[in-house]
Amino acid sequence: MQYTVNSMVENKINMKRLPAVEKKISDIRPGSDVRIRILGAVINCEGNTVVVDDGSGKTEILFENSVDYLKAGQFIRVVTRIIPMVDGFECRGECIQMLENFDVGLYKDTRKIINR
């Protein structure tokens, strides 16, 4: 059965997104990860593509719109969908959160406590 926007509203069909799980780039598993959050520094951005480094690795993230407003060195959080490919995966960005004045040391300490 195919749904249209109007039929979904009329029938009150709730379409839910999967939660975006926080992951390190090195821990991404294309077979099981669908939607993730990556926290890292912008290495490069050009057009609709941004390269992010989270300390465990680097990945290129593609967006529908231009990300030219980002600057190298900025710290950001990205919600992205993981698309499995034959030779790895592709990241399709959904949103970007700018993390100005973000305390990376405090964040790492907090993650250590949570992961105990």
N, C-alpha and C positions, 0 to 999 in steps of 0.2 A: 504494500500500500504506500502510495506517495502522499506526503503531506505538503500543504501550502501554508503560508503564514496565517491566512485567514482561517483555515480549517484547524490549525493548532490553537488559535485563540478561541474559536468557537467550542472546541472540544477540550479546552484547558489542558493541553498536553504540555507538560513541563520538560523542557530540554535542559539538561544539566551538564555542566562541564566537569571534567575530572579535576581534582585538586592539583595544583602545581607543587610538586614535591621538591624541596631544596636538595640539590645535588652538586657535587664537584664535577667538573668536566671529565676528569679521569674515571669517574664512577658511572658515567652514562652508559646504559645498556639499551641499545636500540630495540631489542626484542621485547623488552618489558616496560621501558619508560615511554610514556606518551606525552605528558605535560610536566615540565620542570621549571624551577627557578634557579638561575645562575647569578652569583654575586661576584663581581670582579671589576677589573680596570679595563677601560677602553684602550686598545692598542692602536687601532686604526679604524676609520670609518670613511666610507665613500659611497655616495648615492644612497641606496637602500640596504647597504651591508655594513655591519659592524663586527670587528674582531675583538673578542673579550678574553682576558687572561685571568684565571682565578687562583693562580699559584700552583695548581695541579696540572694545568694544560691550557691550551688555547683553542677557541672554536670560532667559526664564522657564523653569524646569525643574519638571516635574510628577513627583511621587513617589506610590507606592501608599499610603504611610503618612505620618503627620504629621511635619513637620520643625520643629515649634515650639521645639525645643531649640536651634536656631540663632539667633544674634543678629546684627543689622546690624553690619557692620564686620569680622566674622570672616573669616579667609582660609581657603578650602577648595579641595579638588580634587574634582570630580564626574565620575563615569563615567556617560555618558548615551547613549541610543540616539537617533538622528536620524530623525524621521518626516517624510517630505516631505509638504507640504500645498500646496494650490493657490496660496496667497499667502505662501509661505515654508517654514517648517518648525516642528516641535514637538519639544521635548526631553523624553524620558521618563527620569528619573533611575534609575540602578541602585544606586549607592552614593555615600557622601560620606566623604571623608577630611578630618579637621580638621587644619589646619596651624598649630599654635601655635608661636610663636618661629621662624617661617619667615623666612629672610633673602631678601627679594625681590631686592635688589641682586645678591647672589651668584648667585641663580637666573638672572637676566637675563644676567649675565656668562657663565655656563656655557652658556646657550642660544646666545649669540653665537659662542662657540668651536665648539660642535657644528655650527652652521649654516654654518660657513666652507666 
